[in-house]
């Protein structure tokens, strides 16, 4: 079982950057696919980015490709999301999640979720 805690959210101006971190408790962190999802008010939760167990494979939503970078440190049990060139449409609650297999983008494949961290981008 994994317990996930996100941090790093906040208020930033359009064009700025934020770095989100997710700390995982548990000795099996390196086994999981780790993903970031987001949910804006009135919208469904959507895929943002994901990374496989050793960082050798990543995937990004088209809307963030080239601006966001996902990485992980299995020694520290952390996964990060570096967000650059932020836009107002990136405003959402961002969630870290862990999956033990399946499609990177399939929300239902993720077994464990953090509580979320708010990102607000002002235009």
C-alpha positions in Angstrom: 0.0 0.0 0.0 1.2 3.5 -0.8 0.4 6.8 1.0 1.0 9.8 -1.2 1.4 13.5 -0.1 1.7 16.3 -2.6 3.3 19.7 -2.0 4.5 22.7 -4.0 1.2 24.1 -5.3 0.4 27.8 -5.1 -0.4 31.0 -7.0 1.8 32.0 -9.9 1.5 34.4 -12.8 1.0 33.2 -16.3 4.3 32.3 -17.9 5.8 31.3 -14.5 6.9 28.0 -13.1 6.0 25.7 -10.2 7.5 22.4 -9.1 5.1 19.9 -7.5 6.4 17.0 -5.4 4.8 13.8 -4.2 6.3 11.9 -1.3 5.3 8.3 -1.0 5.4 6.2 2.1 6.0 2.5 1.7 8.9 0.2 0.6 7.3 -0.7 -2.7 7.3 2.7 -4.3 9.7 1.7 -7.1 7.2 -0.9 -8.3 4.5 1.6 -9.2 3.8 3.6 -12.3 3.4 7.2 -10.9 1.1 9.7 -12.5 -0.1 13.3 -12.1 -3.7 14.2 -12.8 -5.6 17.4 -12.3 -9.2 18.6 -11.8 -10.5 22.0 -12.5 -13.8 23.3 -11.0 -16.7 21.8 -12.8 -14.5 19.4 -14.9 -13.6 15.8 -14.8 -10.2 14.7 -13.5 -7.8 14.4 -16.3 -4.4 12.9 -17.0 -1.4 15.2 -17.0 1.7 13.0 -17.0 3.0 9.6 -15.9 6.3 7.8 -15.5 7.2 4.1 -15.3 9.0 2.4 -12.5 12.6 3.3 -13.5 11.9 6.6 -15.3 12.6 5.0 -18.6 9.2 5.8 -20.1 7.1 8.9 -19.7 3.8 10.1 -21.2 2.2 13.6 -21.3 -1.1 15.0 -22.1 -0.9 17.0 -25.3 -1.9 20.2 -23.4 1.3 20.1 -21.3 3.8 18.4 -23.6 6.9 20.5 -23.9 6.0 22.6 -20.8 5.8 20.0 -18.0 8.4 17.4 -17.0 7.8 14.4 -14.7 10.7 12.7 -12.9 11.2 10.3 -10.0 13.7 9.4 -7.4 13.2 5.9 -6.1 15.9 6.3 -3.5 13.9 9.2 -2.0 10.4 7.8 -2.8 9.5 11.0 -4.6 8.0 12.0 -7.9 8.1 15.6 -9.2 6.3 17.6 -11.8 8.2 20.6 -13.1 5.7 23.0 -14.7 7.0 25.8 -16.9 5.3 28.4 -19.1 2.1 28.0 -17.0 -1.2 29.1 -18.5 -4.4 30.1 -16.8 -6.0 26.9 -18.1 -3.5 24.9 -16.0 -5.4 26.1 -12.9 -6.6 23.0 -11.1 -6.1 20.8 -8.1 -3.2 18.4 -9.0 -3.2 14.9 -7.7 -0.4 12.4 -7.5 -1.3 8.7 -8.0 0.2 5.3 -8.1 -0.6 2.4 -10.4 0.6 -1.2 -10.5 0.0 -1.6 -14.2 -2.1 -0.8 -17.2 -2.3 2.3 -19.3 -0.5 5.4 -18.1 -3.6 7.5 -18.9 -6.3 5.3 -17.5 -7.5 6.9 -14.3 -9.1 3.6 -13.1 -5.7 1.9 -13.1 -4.4 4.1 -10.3 -4.9 2.5 -6.9 -3.6 5.2 -4.6 -4.1 8.9 -4.6 -2.8 11.9 -2.7 -5.0 14.6 -1.3 -4.2 17.1 -4.0 -2.5 20.4 -4.1 -4.0 23.6 -5.6 -2.3 25.3 -8.5 -3.7 28.7 -9.5 -2.3 30.6 -12.5 -3.3 34.2 -12.8 -3.5 35.8 -16.2 
